Amino acid sequence: MRNVVLFNAPEHRFVLLHESEAGDEEGIRSNQYLVLHEGCGVLLDPGVFGVMPGVLTELLQYIEPRELKAIVLSHQDPDIMGGLSTWLELTGAPVYVPRVWLRFLPHYGIRDLSRFVLVPDEGLACEFSPGFQLKLAPAHFLHSEGQLNVYDPIAKILFAGDIGAATLPGGLEYEFVDDFARHLRYVEGFHQRYMCSIRAIRCWVETIAGLEIHMLTPQHGPVYRGRTVQDFIDWFSNLKCGIDLMGPGGRFADGAP
C-alpha cells in the first residue's frame, strides 16, 4: 500500500492514494485518487470497505476527512462505493453520482440521499472553492450505463474510471505505462468484453477531444502518461467490443474473451 503523487504544485496536487496489494480483490489492483487544492480535497471512487482503512491512512497524510469538498463516484459498482457508508460518517462532503444510479444507493445500506448531487447525462462543471474546478464528463456505457470521468484542468489529468483499466498477472506491478505495445495484452481482453460498443467509444473520444491530457488514470492498473495516453486513445477509438462482437446464444466472435 502506498501513495504516488502524480502532480505536485505548491497549491495543487493529484495523488494516487492507495494501490491494493496483489491478492486484494482477487489480484485486481484498485486505485483511489485524491485531488488537493489549497487545504481542501476531492476524493475519487473511494473503494470497497476492505480498502477503506488504508485509503483513510493515506488521506490523513494530506487532509482531514472534514476538509473534503466532495466525493465523486464514477459509477455504481461495489469496488467503487462499497465502503461509502463509512465515508459518509467521517465527512459531511456531498457525493456526486451519475443521476441514473441514485435509485441503487439504498442497496448499499444508504437511507439518507439528501447529500447526493445527481450529475446529468451531459456532465457537470464543478467549482469546489475559488480556483478549484473539476469537469465531470460523460463516458456512458464504458462500461456502465451511466459513467463519469473527472478532468483536472490544473494537473491536466483525466480520471477515466474503468476506461484504460488493466488486469495484471500476479507478481507483475508497475505504476506507469511507458510502453503501450507491451501493456496492451493486459488491457485488450477486458475492454473487448466490458465496454459496450465502438459507437460508445467514439462518443467518448469526441467528448474529451478538446482536453489537454498529460495523464489518464484508470480505476484499475497503471497510469498512462506522456505518449501512451494518445496511444491508448488511438487504439481504443477503433476497438470492436461488447455488442459489436456478440452473436446469438451468448456466443462472441472468434478471438473475443
Secondary structure, 3 states (H helix, E strand, C coil): CCCEEEEEECCEEEEEEEECCCCHHHHCCEEEEEEEECCEEEEECCCCHHHHHHHHHHHCCCCCHHHEEEEECCCCCHHHHCCHHHHHHHCCCCEEEEHHHHHHHHHHCCCCCCCEEEECCCCEEEEEECCEEEEEEECCCCCCCCCEEEEECCCCEEEEECCCCCCCCCCCCCCEECCHHHHHHHCHHHHHHHCCCHHHHHHHHHHHCCCCCCEEEECECCEEECHHHHHHHHHHHCCCCHHHCECHHHCECCCCC
